[in-house]
Amino acid sequence: MYNKNMSELTGAVEAALRTYIEPHLNRDLLSAGAVRALDLKGNRLNLHIRLGFPAKTQIIPLTCALKEHLAAALGSVEMEIHIDWEIAPHRVQTGQTPLPGVKNVLAIASGKGGVGKSTVAVNLALALAQEGARAGILDADIYGPSIPRMLGAHGQPQVIDGKTIEPMRAFGLQIMSIGFLVEEDTPMIWRGPMATSALQQLLLQTDWQDLDYLIVDMPPGTGDIHLTLVQQIPVAGAVIVTTPQPIALLDAMKGLKMFEKVKVPVLGIIENMSIYLCPKCGHEEAIFGQGGGEQLAQKYGVLLLGSLPLDTSIREHADSGQPTVLADPDSPIAHSYRAIARKLTAQLSLRPKDVSGKFPKIVVER
């Protein structure tokens, strides 16, 4: 909220702000609660915008867009616009308490394997870091961990006091995976309860340090591990990754309905492998069909966060331990990942905040 002196402020300023729709929030900055200070004295306007999501790469474009919009409405007014962001913890499922050291847990899920979910998850985590957030990633696929290879991270994590695990680090991310604790060619022949217990230990015993977002790369399906995560872990929101293929959409619907049943908000859908662009002739081919992600989003009233192409470079970068957001940060694909990361966290910023940490604990002693 902002304090304003009505004698110094004209209705034209507020009216102009209400007609500017911020593209990530898809609403005006006033109704989104992003205007923290607004002061108009004489011919000079001072404006402070505080976003609820990381947007390091967008400060200059947003500042320029706001100045142009306000100038068109207000005329020749001198403007000083300051834009920053502050990431708050958001409400989780009833009965859950926030994870120590983590403001928001975000689950990246798919109903089936083979849709590129892990590649999307790791690029989103890196994109959030590039946008200025403190980000981490948990590889929740106990049976087929892939995050260590995708990030080129090796070795074993340090264990403190016999139970607390220090997260591994790479490219500014805090990372944890069962892949750090077993040999790469060792199969995890565990029954459901053992795998579930292992996931809980990785999540709860890792010393996550002041993270804004913990991306959880979930295994495909809707089995025991999924239910454990969404029932016993404080999840602020989920994202469904799918391809446009009808079979993939059927399974994606199951994942979406699972989150709905346990009261975890689905923040959006990402359509992966949407278009194949031939690197030799430039021909576009919708190998897995068209429009499936958008249809699914419309059916369930959630946002289509973005579409990503089927591109050889994405696979090559992930296999080499340098995901696309790192290997080719100025490419259109990297820009798409960052845009999706901003839209995702912008949607989360509009949801109710968790205020449990603001209330003092009361202890009654006798």
N, C-alpha and C positions, 0 to 999 in steps of 0.2 A: 504494500500500500504506500501511497505517497501523500505528503502534506502539501496543501496548496493554499495560497492566499487568493481568495476569490476576487479581491479588488484588483489584483495584478494579472489575473488570468482571464483570457477571453474564451468564449465558447468555441471560437474558431479553432483553437489549438486542439481541444478535446475532440471536436468533430473531425478534424483532419486525422488524428490518431485512430479514431474509430473506423475510418475508411481504409486504413492500411492493414492488409491481411498478411501476417507473417507466414511464409510458405511452409515452414516446418510444423508450426502449431495449427495452421489453417484457421486462425482466428485473429482478431485484432489484439494488439499488445495491452490495451487497457483491460479488456475482459479477461485476458490471460493472467492479469496481475503482474505484468512484467515492468510496468512503469513505476520506478521507485522514487523518482524526484522529477518535478516539473516546475520550472520557475520562469516567468516571463516578466522582465523588467524593461520598460521602454521598448527598444527595438531589438532586444537580445533574449533569445530563448536558450535556457539550459535544461537539458533532458538527460536523465539517467535511466537506462534500460538494463534490467537484470534478468537474464534468461534462466530457466530452470534446467537447461541441458547444455552440454559442452559444444562450443561453436567457434573454436579458435580460428578456423579458416574462413569464417563468415563475418567476422567483425567489420572489416573494411567494406565488403559488399552491402551488408545490412546498413551500415552507417550512411553510405552513399545513397542507397535506395530511400532511406528515411528522409534525408536532407532534400532529395529531389521531390519526394511526395509532399513534404511540409511546405517547401518553397512554392510549389504549384498552388497550394491552398492558401498560404499566408502572405505571399508576396515577398518583398525584400526584407527579410528578417535575419539577423545574424544568429547563427545556431552553433551551439556547443553540445555535441551528443557523445555521451560516454556509454559504452556497452560492455557488460561483463556477464558472468554467469555464476550461479551458486547451485550446487547439486544437493538436494535434500533426500533423506530416506523416505520411502513411500510405504503406504500401508500394505501389509501382507495378510495371509489367511487368518481367520479368527482362531485364537488360541496359540498362535506362533509369536515368538519374540525375535527381534532382529539378530542376525548373525554377528558375533563380535568381529569388529574390524571391517565390516562390509555394510555399506549403506543400502545397496539394492542388489538382489540376486535376480538375474534374468535367465530364463530357461530357453534354449534354442532347441526345438524339437522337430521331428518329422514322423509321419506314420510308418514310413518304410525306409529301407536302406537304398543307397545308390542315387540320392537326389543332391548330393554335394553339401549336406548339412554341416559337416565338420569344417570344410573349406570356408563356408560362409561364416561359421562361428569364429574361427581364428582371424579372418579378415575383419570382421566386425569389432572384435576386441582391439585389434591394432588400429582400426579407424578411430575408435573412441579415444585411444591414447594420443593419436595425432590431433584430435580435436581438443585435447587439453584435460581429459579425464584421467583419473587413477583407475586403471582397469586390470582385471585378472581373468584367468580362464581356468575352469575345472573340466577335465576330461572325464565325463561320467560314464564313458563306455568301458566298463570293466573288462569285457571280453575282447574288444578290438580297439585298444587305445591308439590314437593316431596323432594327437596334438604334439607330443615331443618331437616326432619326425618333421611335422609341418613347420615347427619353429626352430628346428635345428638345435634343440636343447638335449643335452646328454648329462650323464652322471646320476648320483643318488642324492636326494635331499638330506639335509642335516636334521637329526632328531635331537631336540632339547629336552632335558629332564626326563627322558625315557618315554615321552608320550606326545610332546608338541613337535610338529613337523614344520620346518622352515620351507616356504614355497620356493620353487626354482624360479629363476628370472631369465627373461630374454626379451630384447627389444622394448624394454620398459614395462613389460607385463609380469605379473606374478602368476605362476603356473603350478598346477598340481595334476598328476595323472598316475594311475597304477603302472603306467609304462615306465616310470622312473624307478619302480620298486622291483620289477621282474625283468628277466632277459627278454629281448625283443622277440625271440623265437619260441618263448615259453607259452604254451596255451593255458588259459585260465579255465580249468575244468572244475568250475564251482557251481553248486546249486544256487537257486535264487536267494535264499536267506544269507548265504555267505557273501554273495556279490553285493547284496543290499547293505550288509554290515560293513563291507569294505568301503563302499561309497560314503556311508555316514562318517566313517573314520577320516577319510580323505577330506571331506567337507568341514567337519566339526573340529578336527584336531590340527588342521593346518593353521598356522599363525598368519592369517590374512592381515595385512597392515594398511589400514586407512584407505580402503578401496571405495571408490564411488560406485563402481559396477563390477560384479562378478558374473561373467558369462559362463553358463553351465552348458557344455556341449553334451546333450543327452543322447543315449543310444536310440536306434530306431525302434519303433513299436510303442506299445502301451502296457508293458508288463510290470513286474515287481519293482524294478528300479525306478520307473516313472512314478508309480504310486507312492513309493517311499519318499521320493523327492518332493512331490506336490502335497503330500499329507503331513510330512514331518519337518520339512525345511521351509523357512520363511521366504517364499518366492514373491517378488513384487510384480512380475509380469512374464508372459511367455510369447514366443514368436514361433510361427509354424513355417517351415521351409518345404516347398514342394516344387515339382516341375509341372508344366501345363498338361501332362499326360493324364487322361481320365483315371487310370489305375492308381497313379500316385495321389490324385485328388481324393479318391475314396479313402485311402489310408490317412491322408492329411485331415480329413473330416473327423476321423476317430480320435486323432490327437487333440484336435480343437475341442471336441465334446468332452474329452477327459478333463481338460483344464477347466472347462465350464462347470463340470460337476463338483469339482473341489474348490470352486470360487477363486481360481487364479485368473486374472484378466488376460485375455489374449490381445496383445498390443498391435498385432498386425501379421500379415502374411508376406513372405518373400518368395517370388517366383524365380527359381533358378533354371538355368539352361533354357531360357525362353526362346532365343534365336541363335542359330549358327551362322556366323559370317565367314564365308570362304576367304582365307587370307590371300589366295592367288587371284581370284576374279572379282571378289567383293559381293558375290551372290548371297542373298539372305535366304535361309531355309528354316522353317519352323518344324524341326525334326520331331519334337514331342507334342506337337499341336499348338494351338494359340488360345490365349485368353482364359486359360483355366484358373490361374491365380486370381484374376480379377473377378471371375464368376463366383469363386469360393468366398472371396472377401465380401461381395455384395450379398450373397446368400446368408451369411452369418453376421453381417453388419460390422465388420472390422475393416481396418485400413490395409490396402495393398501398399506396403512400404516401398516396394520397388521391384524391378525385374533385372536379372543378370544374364548375360549371354553364355552360351556354350562356346568356350574359347580354349584352345590348346594351351595358351600361356598361363591360364589360371592353374591348370593341372601341373604344368612344368614348374611354376613358381612354388607351389605347395610341396611338391616332391623334393625340391632342392633345399627346403628349409627357409625359403625367403618368399612368403606369401605376396601376392600381387600388390597389396597396399604398401609393402616395403620395397619390393623389387622394381616396381614401375609406378611410383606415387603420383605422377602427373598424367597417367593414362586415363582414358574415359572409364575403364573398369574400376580403377581405384577411386575416381570421383564418385562413381555409383555406390561403392561400398560406404564411403564417408557420408553421402547423402542419406543412405538407408540408416546408418548409425545415428545421425542427427534426428531423423524423423522418428525413429524408435524411441529415443530418449526424450524427445519433445512430447510424444504421446504419454510417456510415463510421467513427465513433469506436470501434466494436467490432472493426474489422478490424486486422490486424497493423500496427504503426507502422514507419516508416522510421527506422532508427537510424544510417544511413550518416554523417549529419552529426555524430554524437557521437564518432566515432573520429578521432583525430589522423592527419594525413597524415605519412607517413614518407618522408623524402627521403634517399637514400644518395649522399653526395658522395665523390669520390675525389681 
